[in-house]
Amino acid sequence: MIKTRTLRIDPDAAELDQAAEIAASLRHGAVVAYPTETFYALGAAALTKKAVDRVFRLKNRESSKPLSFIVSDMDMVSDVVSSLPSTFATLAAEFWPGPLTLVLTAADGLPESILGPGRTIALRIPPLGWLRDLVRELGEPLTATSANLSGEGELADPDEVRRLFDGQVDLVIDAGPAPGGAPSTIVDLTRERPRVLREGRVPAARIEALLRGLT
């Protein structure tokens, strides 16, 4: 058991006063529960294997099920992917920052523990300014898997997150209740034709209509 701290913040803040401190903890293996534009998530530094492994254990998640990540900006996207298909710019311009996760071909050198099938990585840029600020300070992607046990419902209430993970995560960033609703929509852009893997906050029909306009 570890001592879980709570940090209460303004959900509308553009920056996080404690970003440097939290980023340093993440680089040393900390796991943080934090709110997103949908639900609370478990955050670990993508390039810190022991922290990513902790997330899998905390969730009782099979190692064969890849995690998704948030990035701070387009520069960080370029750092972790090998190429961007033509459809990427259209979808990113329309839906980022926001609840759309895009599966892309990962750059060489990334650890296998964060990759999906075919050396892919799932990314999104969140709309929360303070969260982008934290990830920018971290300097690498942050895991964005929901703060729950695998197979169970997502959590929007920080008190429920604390009850579930007290003594197991290092920090809970409490910005009040998350919006909830549907999770992020996931679209695979590594195939010849983009494919919606999970319909969530962004309707699949809206994505398909946008892509049809490109042909």
C-alpha positions in Angstrom: 0.0 0.0 0.0 1.1 3.5 -0.7 -0.2 6.9 0.5 -2.5 8.3 -2.1 -2.5 12.1 -2.3 -5.3 14.2 -3.6 -4.8 17.4 -5.6 -7.9 19.6 -6.2 -7.7 21.8 -9.2 -9.8 24.2 -11.3 -11.1 22.1 -14.3 -11.1 25.2 -16.5 -7.4 26.1 -15.8 -5.2 26.6 -18.8 -2.1 25.5 -16.8 -1.3 23.4 -13.8 0.9 25.0 -11.1 2.2 21.6 -10.0 2.9 20.3 -13.6 6.6 20.1 -13.1 6.3 18.2 -9.8 3.8 15.8 -11.1 5.7 15.2 -14.4 8.8 14.4 -12.4 6.9 11.9 -10.3 5.5 10.3 -13.5 8.9 9.9 -15.0 9.9 8.0 -11.8 7.1 5.5 -12.1 4.1 7.2 -10.4 0.6 6.5 -11.5 -2.0 9.3 -11.4 -5.8 9.2 -11.6 -7.0 12.3 -13.5 -10.1 13.6 -15.2 -10.5 13.8 -19.0 -13.2 15.3 -21.2 -15.2 12.0 -20.7 -14.2 10.0 -17.5 -11.4 9.7 -15.1 -8.3 7.9 -16.4 -5.1 6.3 -15.1 -2.0 8.1 -16.1 1.5 6.7 -16.4 4.4 8.0 -18.5 4.4 6.0 -21.7 8.2 5.4 -21.8 8.4 4.3 -18.1 7.7 0.5 -18.4 7.3 -0.2 -14.7 4.6 2.5 -14.5 2.7 1.2 -17.6 2.9 -2.3 -16.1 1.4 -1.0 -12.9 -1.6 0.4 -14.9 -2.2 -3.1 -16.3 -2.1 -4.6 -12.9 -4.3 -2.0 -11.3 -7.0 -2.6 -13.9 -6.6 -6.4 -14.0 -6.2 -5.8 -17.7 -4.8 -8.4 -20.1 -1.4 -7.4 -21.5 -2.7 -8.2 -25.0 -5.2 -5.3 -24.8 -3.2 -2.1 -25.8 -3.7 1.2 -23.9 -4.5 4.5 -25.4 -2.6 7.7 -24.8 -3.0 11.5 -24.7 -0.5 13.8 -26.2 0.0 17.6 -25.7 0.2 18.7 -29.3 1.0 17.8 -32.9 4.8 17.9 -32.3 4.4 15.1 -29.8 2.3 13.2 -32.3 5.2 13.5 -34.8 7.6 12.2 -32.2 5.8 8.9 -31.7 4.4 8.0 -35.1 6.2 6.9 -38.3 3.9 8.4 -40.8 0.6 10.2 -41.0 -2.0 9.1 -43.6 -3.9 11.8 -45.6 -7.0 11.2 -43.6 -5.3 12.2 -40.4 -5.1 15.9 -41.0 -8.8 16.1 -41.9 -9.9 14.2 -38.7 -7.5 16.0 -36.4 -8.5 19.4 -37.7 -12.2 18.7 -37.2 -12.1 16.8 -33.8 -8.9 17.7 -32.0 -8.6 18.7 -29.2 -11.4 16.3 -28.3 -12.7 12.8 -27.7 -11.4 11.1 -30.8 -8.6 8.6 -30.5 -6.7 7.8 -33.7 -4.7 4.6 -34.2 -1.5 5.3 -36.1 1.7 3.4 -37.1 4.2 3.9 -34.2 7.7 5.2 -34.7 10.6 2.9 -34.4 12.1 2.6 -30.9 9.0 2.8 -28.8 8.6 0.0 -26.2 6.5 -3.0 -27.1 4.5 -2.6 -23.9 2.7 0.5 -25.3 2.1 -0.7 -28.8 -1.0 -2.3 -30.3 -1.1 -5.0 -33.1 1.1 -4.3 -36.0 3.2 -1.8 -34.0 0.4 0.8 -33.7 -0.3 3.5 -31.1 -3.6 5.1 -30.2 -3.5 8.9 -29.5 -5.7 11.9 -28.9 -5.2 15.5 -27.9 -7.5 16.4 -25.0 -9.4 19.7 -24.8 -8.4 20.4 -21.2 -5.8 23.1 -21.1 -4.2 22.0 -17.8 -4.0 18.4 -19.0 -2.1 19.4 -22.2 0.1 21.5 -20.0 0.9 18.5 -17.8 1.7 16.2 -20.8 3.8 18.9 -22.4 5.8 19.2 -19.2 6.1 15.4 -19.1 7.5 15.4 -22.6 6.0 12.1 -23.6 2.5 10.6 -24.0 0.4 9.8 -20.9 -1.7 6.7 -20.6 -5.4 7.5 -21.0 -7.1 4.2 -20.1 -10.2 4.6 -17.9 -9.8 4.5 -14.1 -11.7 1.3 -13.5 -11.3 -2.4 -13.4 -11.3 -4.1 -16.8 -14.8 -5.1 -17.8 -16.5 -2.7 -15.4 -18.1 0.7 -16.1 -16.1 4.0 -16.4 -16.0 6.4 -13.4 -16.8 10.1 -13.6 -16.9 10.7 -9.8 -13.5 11.4 -8.2 -14.8 10.0 -4.9 -15.5 6.7 -6.5 -12.1 6.7 -8.1 -10.5 7.3 -4.7 -12.4 4.5 -3.1 -11.4 2.1 -5.8 -7.7 3.0 -6.0 -6.8 4.5 -2.6 -3.5 3.1 -1.5 -2.7 2.0 -5.1 -2.2 5.1 -7.1 0.2 7.9 -6.1 -2.1 10.8 -6.8 -5.7 11.6 -7.6 -6.2 14.9 -9.5 -9.7 16.0 -8.5 -11.4 18.5 -10.8 -14.8 17.5 -9.7 -17.1 15.2 -11.6 -16.0 14.5 -15.2 -18.7 15.0 -17.9 -19.3 11.2 -18.4 -21.5 10.1 -21.2 -19.8 8.1 -24.0 -16.0 7.5 -24.1 -13.8 8.6 -26.9 -14.4 7.3 -30.4 -11.6 5.2 -31.7 -10.7 5.2 -35.4 -8.0 3.0 -37.0 -6.0 5.0 -39.7 -3.4 2.3 -40.4 -5.5 0.5 -43.0 -6.2 1.6 -46.6 -9.7 2.5 -45.4 -10.2 4.1 -42.0 -12.2 1.9 -39.7 -14.2 2.9 -36.5 -13.2 0.5 -33.8 -15.4 2.0 -31.1 -18.2 4.5 -31.5 -18.2 7.0 -28.6 -18.6 10.7 -28.1 -18.0 11.5 -31.8 -20.7 9.7 -33.9 -19.4 7.3 -36.5 -21.8 8.7 -39.1 -20.1 12.1 -38.7 -16.7 10.7 -39.3 -17.8 8.7 -42.3 -19.5 11.7 -43.8 -16.4 13.8 -43.4 -14.2 11.1 -45.0 -16.6 10.6 -47.9 -16.1 14.3 -48.7 -12.4 13.5 -49.4 -13.1 11.1 -52.2 
